[in-house]
Amino acid sequence: MKYQNFGAGEYQLMKEEHMRECTPHDLGYALNKNTDRREPAIVLRQPLKDKESLISRDIESSWSAAQESDRVEMLFLNINFKPADGKKAALIRICIDRFSPEVMDWFRLLISTEGEMALNDSIGDVRAIMVINIPLDIPKAILAQVRE
């Protein structure tokens, strides 16, 4: 993992830049109709452009964090859709800036599904995009801090 130290002004600008790139969303839960399993979900507050194309693409995800001293202020989940069928790569960045008991439950559920979650928009009844292999090191570290 790569770390960078910023001055106070640079740090604030970096946070604001990351926030501008984030998609408005709600953390929630979904019920997998095939397995009857409860899964973590992210529901986007705006329509997902070209959703049908995104469903079939390879996805790579990663976390980044804004941290002051030893306190994590916000997390960013980066969901990268790789280019395919003449379509450009796409990125959805999710910001988690509150660490409430509900968010901790969401992290626990993400860990219990071994990094699998549903990504959907709030428009219509269209099937969700399943995102797998989300790295679990950051959610586990956040939960460990809460337990300390």
C-alpha angles and dihedrals in degrees: 000000000000121000129194128191118219134186116246094264094045091048092053092048091049091052092048092049092051091047092054089055093053125104117231108248149150126232112228147134135272132198113228103225092204098053102019086231123146111235135184114257139190115209114198116219092218132053114277108237116231092359096166090057092047094052092068099042130103110256130206120187135191141170131234127182141205106217131177114198103322096328120100108221099182141355128214122206108203114202110191120194109201120228116269140163093009092309119127123240114274131205129202114189119196121197121208108190102156122065100198124157088262091056090048088052089051090053091049091051091048089053092047090054089049093243100318123132143157122248117197143149124235094245117108129318100300120149118262127249109246112223113197135184096033105172111254101197095093097046089047091050092049091050091048090054091052091053093050 
